[in-house]
Amino acid sequence: MDEDQLNIQIRKFLKQVGIKSQREIENGIKQGFINGSINETTPIHVRMTLEVEPLQITEVIEGDIQ
């Protein structure tokens, strides 16, 4: 397996994940402000689950958006 090609393919996938995730979070926050479920001081806990079925990988990444 060509490690450089593998690296490029992984980065392409992660770029898609990053763009889509950011868009979804931003839209959710905007909607939360509109409907009053959050305000500027509401901490937003975020959890992302990465699953790679053929490799039996499940990884949960968590963080907070202030």
N, C-alpha and C positions, 0 to 999 in steps of 0.2 A: 504494500500500500504506500502510495506517495504521501508522505507526511505534509508537504506543502499544500497539496490539493485538499487533503482532509482538513487542514487548518482553514483554508479558504472557505470550504463548504460549511464548516461549523460557524465561522464568523458571519457568513451570509444568513444562516438561520438565526443566529443571535441578534443580528441587526433587525430582522423582521420581527422577532419577539420584542425587542426594545421599542421599536416604533409603534407597534400595535398596543403594547402594554401602556406606554406613555399616553397614547391617544385615549384609551379606555379609562385610565385613571383621571386624566384631565376632564373628560366628559362627565364622569361620575361626580367629580368634585363640583363642577359647574352646576350640575343638576341638584346636588345636595344643597348648594347655596340658594338656588331658586326655590326649592321646596321647603327650605328651612330646617332640614335634618342635620346640617352642620353649619358652623360659623368659623370665623378666622382663628379661634382658639381650640377648635375641636381637633384632637389628635386622630390621625387616620392610620390605623394599623393595616399593613399590607402583607399578604402571604402569596407566594408564587410556588407552584409545585411543578417540578421538572420530572417527566417520566420518559424513560427510554426503554420501552418494553422488551425489545430483543436482547438488551444488555442487563435487564432486571435492575435498572437504576430508578430510584425514586428519591428525589431530594427536595426538601422544603426550605425555601428561603423566606425569611420574615424581616420586616423592618417597619419603621414609623415615618410618616410624612408629617412634618410640623407645619 
